[in-house]
Amino acid sequence: MGKAKDKSGPLARRPDNSAFKQQRLPAWSPMLTANTVLPFFYLLALICMLLGVWLLLTVQSTQEIKLDYTELGNCDQCFQLRKNVSYAAQTCSCKVEFSIDRAFKGDVFFYYGLKNFHQNLRRYMDSRDDEQTLGRNNKLKNPSSYCEPFAKDAEGVPIAPCGAVANSMFNDSFTLTYHPSRSRTIPVPLLRKGLTWYTDKNVKFRNPKTDNLTLAAAFEGTRQPLYWQKPVYDLDPDNPTNNGFINEDLIIWMREAAFPNFKKLYGILNRADASFTKGLPKGNYTIDISYNFPVQYFQGRKVVVLTTLTWFGGQNHFLPIAYLVTSSLILLMAVVLTLAWWKFGKDGKNMKE
């Protein structure tokens, strides 16, 4: 038998006469009536309202103190000093006093924050060398061109870590002290380890291979960033395992913030101390600040934040308020539809053809 002739002409592109291609598959078309739509609207409004109230109560259970120390108290002297770049290497310290009226129960987190600092600027975010901070020796002294103009110093010596992100690392330091009485002071211990994500500390950031040498020898032939006061291998003299590219303060800073106003974790209250097993007691406190980071050039502000956290996070009222507003709008729409149905369509007699 010969082969069937191929279809040609206008019928050649005609789809097969099947239920799928001819759209004859069985389907269900729901009938939207007042008896089904209105209860759905009221139920959805109730669910959103309950979620909003629940999240709002959760957020309000957290405690938070935020202090803008940019020009607070004697920090104003340091603020004026940092206006002049020629005094960048000169140390300056100040003290901030505050009180806690209600004890912070549970884990307490210490953050530093910046306002009007745009870490999300595209050129700023690109100004880094991820292969260098991964500890690859070939990139240690040959940083990426993306790091320019912070790839090498004026003498042509490579910078480690290179780039604008590392160069602008926040370098204020804080010491928190509790004053249970006028004659007694207790240093508040802060955990400065375990602040980073596992993938950051073990995957994205690594030190170059030392080959039985010291970390300083591994970084030989490189310079510290222009605005740093210490080389990268000596960022934490108290903890030798927290130096180099795996320094936790460096890793936290290198994770750029999405918005110009942000805060980053500095430490966590060490509750192993007998005085702070339940958290921070109410009373008077001071923060001794090593004031190094200048903010005048971008009209910024510096803050410290002490806060407790829940499963939902810190004090962020956006989502609870969003749920409550959404609930109100849905409820309003449901009431309007109910009145319209009651007046025009309850028995169908008032509906015009």
Steps between C-alpha positions, in 0.01 A plus 500: 500500500625842423555765759212738572546832339599788729233758561554821317320824461294676769430173687870423551522699827167387633538343852406139555140424585575403861340612825822665616580694182139592434448612861225253579645374827256490792518814714336645807391861502411616852187711535598806704200591710454714808468189714851388404687827443391699808594231758839466327564875534402503869713191571802650320459828695486306826812297417700812408384677815599209725841474333553876531408505871715193570806646323446840663496344848812299409685811383397703805637229728851591388699773676728743327716801582647707219760771565629746241850568631629702202518823700365378834672627813878519471484307170452842341874566548583183305247595236675833446842330499398256226407789270870549427656211306847590627389383848376163374778310681442683829294298747191642662273348765172607651236370738122470469275455803150351496264308724273198459164536674388142441732200497585346163417132546667227301761546229600862435657607172732797456494670158671800349314693235559758229262742337530637146782259408417348162660156495260408219673726246587286199861612460556471874363143509718396207816646656627176658685185404319189620782276377747691715287469815461132415871471582636428153870584497506605136245773578658614824762707319311538173163644602217541251465820299156538656678611817640815338592753631543291816696214341850635571645777710697800374818288487335228293480247785183287481234558765342212690205499520456727202203708388277777628288268715793381711663844498192658661464236775336630816768518772341648810526270804282483810528394864176468695501545879223447756477723811288326766603774746708816500804326643478175302543423133470172313632456143230353277652202313420483129555196282699611197504159331230300330344812347534401134326245282667161462532543122675834545759376747570166332421547130513862383785626720824315564855592589784425257696185566773569751715185442603490866572874497332773701199679360706819479751317280217381272397863442859618447528721194156657549377814670197570712218711351567872498260591782573204726694542824607132516606243240252225419706234680485696828137613518435309824814479719302325777395210279757373246238280329291808416749671271552529128214462255302291753473786748131513594474880502642507147265227377194675645603830342564338161137381488360820348174645630206552265397839642692816599386471865613170646642328806753219529565258783790590730457254785266283708464513877697219663246361744755262652598787729323471836380862489326462165357148493145635455599783265577866562365622836343841527727780614767738374745417224786665313654426162866588451550567130818506297380761251671439164246487218431842340146573377520869405590431138169328423290692759443181694422405857627222728284304742526210740206269557433262789211268431340166573370278221209262447440235233369787285817709543536846650267797528360523149135610485466495122355150456251519793372837379481370142283207614273730704459749214429218255244356742327838530481545123363150445244549775393834352461341158299214653264745673448699179425183305263382773306829491483488120376142511248582773360794308507376141549130477378320811183361336574605144191721474690826510749406229440670166507283192 
